[in-house]
């Protein structure tokens, strides 16, 4: 498979999150001219640049999935910061939610955060920090459960397809 055959579908996948080649180039430091030549088949990107593009795509899809609004890929500084945070989270994933997290999230903190903070003997800022960290742990756990569920669904589909193929071959019903 030529690089041309690889880069076009890769750029199509970037398109699915509204990311343009100029954004990819800006984040990865690839020349826009080199990208254009690779896209039209008259040039090549290095193997490392292609690998970086694939890895960036995975991270950008995750950023897009997490964001409640479309991501502004043009704001390269903000995107790089979010990518750094995401990569740091991958290297150092949050712990599972603690008993205290469950208590905090099931409390009536939303009615009067200042009063609840005073009840705990902490500042409102500290309370908000604890809530943010608890939400981060819950979010990470939920995402891992969703990924696991999707993996199980994919496995079930693959098993079903394989079963149907074996059944068809066994009874001479192949397509």
C-alpha positions as CSV (number, residue, x, y, z in Angstrom):
1,X,0.0,0.0,0.0
2,X,1.4,3.4,-1.0
3,X,1.6,6.3,1.4
4,X,-1.0,8.0,-0.9
5,X,-3.4,5.1,-0.2
6,X,-2.8,5.6,3.5
7,X,-2.9,9.3,3.9
8,X,-6.2,10.0,2.0
9,X,-8.4,7.8,4.3
10,X,-6.5,9.2,7.3
11,X,-7.3,12.7,6.3
12,X,-11.0,11.6,5.8
13,X,-11.0,10.4,9.4
14,X,-9.7,13.8,10.5
15,X,-12.5,15.3,8.5
16,X,-15.0,13.4,10.7
17,X,-14.0,15.6,13.6
18,X,-13.8,18.8,11.4
19,X,-10.0,18.9,11.5
20,X,-8.3,20.2,8.4
21,X,-4.7,19.4,7.2
22,X,-3.5,22.9,8.2
23,X,-4.5,22.1,11.8
24,X,-2.7,18.8,11.7
25,X,0.4,20.5,10.3
26,X,0.2,23.2,12.9
27,X,0.1,20.8,15.8
28,X,2.6,18.3,14.5
29,X,5.0,20.9,12.9
30,X,4.7,19.3,9.4
31,X,5.0,21.6,6.4
32,X,1.7,22.3,4.7
33,X,3.5,21.9,1.4
34,X,4.7,18.5,2.3
35,X,1.2,17.5,3.5
36,X,-0.3,18.8,0.2
37,X,2.2,16.9,-1.9
38,X,1.6,13.7,0.1
39,X,-2.1,14.1,-0.3
40,X,-2.0,14.5,-4.1
41,X,0.6,11.7,-4.4
42,X,3.5,13.8,-5.6
43,X,5.5,13.6,-2.3
44,X,5.9,11.6,0.9
45,X,5.8,12.1,4.6
46,X,8.3,10.3,6.8
47,X,7.2,7.2,8.6
48,X,7.4,9.1,11.9
49,X,5.1,11.8,10.5
50,X,2.6,9.2,9.4
51,X,2.8,7.6,12.9
52,X,2.4,10.9,14.6
53,X,-0.7,11.6,12.4
54,X,-2.3,8.3,13.4
55,X,-1.6,8.9,17.1
56,X,-2.9,12.5,16.9
57,X,-6.1,11.3,15.2
58,X,-6.8,9.0,18.2
59,X,-6.2,11.8,20.6
60,X,-8.3,14.4,18.6
61,X,-11.2,12.0,18.3
62,X,-11.1,11.6,22.1
63,X,-11.0,15.4,22.6
64,X,-13.9,15.8,20.2
65,X,-15.9,13.0,22.0
66,X,-15.4,14.7,25.4
67,X,-16.2,18.2,24.3
68,X,-19.9,19.3,24.6
69,X,-19.3,21.8,21.7
70,X,-17.3,21.4,18.5
71,X,-13.6,21.8,19.1
72,X,-11.9,24.9,17.6
73,X,-8.9,23.2,16.1
74,X,-7.6,26.6,14.9
75,X,-6.7,27.6,18.4
76,X,-3.5,25.6,18.3
77,X,-2.3,26.7,21.8
78,X,-5.5,25.5,23.5
79,X,-5.6,22.3,21.5
80,X,-2.0,21.5,22.4
81,X,-2.8,22.2,26.1
82,X,-5.8,19.8,25.9
83,X,-3.7,17.2,24.1
84,X,-1.0,17.5,26.8
85,X,-3.6,17.0,29.5
86,X,-5.1,14.0,27.7
87,X,-1.6,12.4,27.2
88,X,-0.8,13.0,30.9
89,X,-4.1,11.4,31.9
90,X,-3.1,8.4,29.7
91,X,0.3,8.1,31.5
92,X,-1.2,8.7,34.9
93,X,-4.8,7.6,34.9
94,X,-7.0,8.7,37.9
95,X,-7.7,6.4,40.7
96,X,-11.1,4.8,41.0
97,X,-13.7,6.9,42.7
98,X,-13.3,6.8,46.5
99,X,-15.9,6.4,49.2
100,X,-15.5,10.1,49.9
101,X,-16.2,10.8,46.2
102,X,-19.5,8.9,46.4
103,X,-20.5,10.7,49.6
104,X,-19.6,14.1,48.1
105,X,-21.5,13.5,44.9
106,X,-24.6,12.2,46.7
107,X,-24.6,15.1,49.2
108,X,-26.8,18.2,48.9
109,X,-23.8,20.4,48.0
110,X,-25.7,21.9,45.1
111,X,-28.2,23.7,47.3
112,X,-25.6,25.8,49.1
113,X,-22.0,25.1,48.3
114,X,-20.6,27.7,50.8
115,X,-22.7,26.2,53.7
116,X,-21.6,22.7,52.7
117,X,-18.0,23.7,52.6
118,X,-18.3,25.3,56.0
119,X,-19.8,22.1,57.3
120,X,-16.8,20.2,56.1
121,X,-14.4,22.9,57.5
122,X,-13.0,23.8,54.1
123,X,-13.2,26.7,51.7
124,X,-15.6,26.8,48.8
125,X,-12.6,26.8,46.4
126,X,-11.4,23.5,48.1
127,X,-14.8,22.0,47.8
128,X,-15.0,22.9,44.1
129,X,-11.6,21.3,43.7
130,X,-12.7,18.1,45.4
131,X,-15.8,18.0,43.2
132,X,-13.7,18.5,40.1
133,X,-11.4,15.7,41.0
134,X,-14.3,13.4,41.9
135,X,-15.9,14.1,38.6
136,X,-12.7,13.4,36.8
137,X,-12.4,10.0,38.5
138,X,-16.1,9.2,37.8
139,X,-15.7,10.3,34.2
140,X,-12.6,8.2,33.7
141,X,-14.3,5.1,35.2
142,X,-17.4,5.6,33.1
143,X,-15.3,5.9,29.9
144,X,-13.4,2.7,30.7
145,X,-16.7,0.9,31.3
146,X,-18.1,2.2,28.0
147,X,-14.9,1.1,26.1
148,X,-15.1,-2.3,27.7
149,X,-18.8,-2.7,26.8
150,X,-18.0,-1.7,23.2
151,X,-15.2,-4.2,23.1
152,X,-17.5,-6.9,24.3
153,X,-20.1,-5.9,21.7
154,X,-17.5,-6.0,18.9
155,X,-16.4,-9.4,20.1
156,X,-19.9,-10.7,20.1
157,X,-20.5,-9.5,16.6
158,X,-17.2,-11.1,15.5
159,X,-18.1,-14.4,17.2
160,X,-21.6,-14.3,15.6
161,X,-20.1,-13.7,12.1
162,X,-17.6,-16.5,12.6
163,X,-20.4,-18.8,13.8
164,X,-22.6,-18.0,10.8
165,X,-19.6,-18.6,8.4
166,X,-18.8,-22.0,10.0
167,X,-22.5,-23.0,10.0
168,X,-22.8,-22.0,6.3
169,X,-19.6,-23.9,5.4
170,X,-20.7,-27.0,7.4
171,X,-24.0,-27.2,5.6
172,X,-22.7,-26.2,2.2
173,X,-24.5,-22.9,2.3
174,X,-21.4,-20.7,1.6
175,X,-22.1,-17.5,-0.3
